[in-house]
Structures are given as structure tokens and as C-alpha cells.
Amino acid sequence: MFPFLKSNSYIIVKMFVNQIGITVFGLVLAMATSQNEKLLLLTSIFSILFYLFLLYTMSWEAGISDKIRVDAGRMQAQPYKYFLLSFIANILNLVLGILAVFGYMLIDKSADIWLEPEWAVNLYSICNAIARFIQGMYLGAVQYFTPNNPISLILIAFPAIIVCGFGYLIGLRGYSIRSIFGIKAGSPKENSENSKNKE
């Protein structure tokens, strides 16, 4: 396991850096639209899609690159490699979400203001704040759909894991999103010429 982490540490760091970069972008948009709930949601959705697009592109390109090595016999295929790498890159997000849920479950909610037990309130508050901050692209969506449900802090880590894993897998098998939907790659001129030849 350690050699695997060592040889892929750059990819893990790159995934986390992408997250932080889009987080800053998402937080700026969130601050600019915080007075309008629906606009906040729209900017959050845009930030999430942009983030997932970056991750998909990075993972797909890695899959295409590894396909060449696999076909040449220079490396063994690892279809689920990017599922694992993205999971590792998202460990901090998952741990914060799990701790927030754990603290939330132990808080005495019988009073209007949550005060007891103090350590559980602090655990929930701190983990909730950090998780929302470092995943700022999801801030508007979480605030709109599940503002008081800490389980969402766990769930928002999974889109990145799924997109990275499938992006790499698609690339490793020599496909692309366009080819899956039957859209041919190439310039408009080439596509036009191909259409004429078929006629």
C-alpha cells in the first residue's frame, strides 16, 4: 500500500489542490450571492459542475495515457486506481463529515440552544464549519437542501470519488463521454465531410 501511495502522491495532492482552488472560487461566488437564496444555489451548482469537470478531465487523460502503457505491456491495468486515489484525497472531507455527524447525534437537542454536552457541541460546530469551508463549492447546495443535516457533509465527498473513478476507467478503456453517447470527435469540417461521404 505504501509504495502505491508514494508513486501516486502527486495525483492525490493534485486532486486536493483542485478542491482548494474551486473552494476559493465557490466561496467568492457564495459571498457575492449570499443575499439571494436561489442565486446562491445556482452559483453553487455551477461551481460543483466546474469542479467535477476538472476532475473528470484530469482522470480521463490519465486513463488514456495509462492505456497506451497497458497496450504496450509496460504496465498492468488497474481499473479502479482512481476510485482509490480520489477516496484517499477525500479522506479529510469524509473524516470531518463523520465527526460532525457523531457530535450531532450526541448533542442534547431538547433546548432551543444546544449547550450539552459541551464537547459534542464543539466537535459538531468545528467539524461542520471546516467541512463547509474546505468544500465551499457545495455551500449553496447544502444550505438550500439540507442546512441542518450533517450527513450531507459525508455525501458531498462522493461525487468527486465517482467522477474520478469513472473518468479514469473510461479513458483506460479508450472511450470518452462523447463516444459513449455516439458523438464523433473531430472538427466540424471533418464531420461534414464524413456525412457527405455516407450520403
PyMOL commands that set and color helices and strands:
alter all, ss='L'
color gray80, all
select helices_A, chain A and resi 2-7+9-33+37-71+81-89+91-106+118-134+136-145+151-155+158-172+177-180+188-198
alter helices_A, ss='H'
color red, helices_A
deselect
rebuild
show_as cartoon
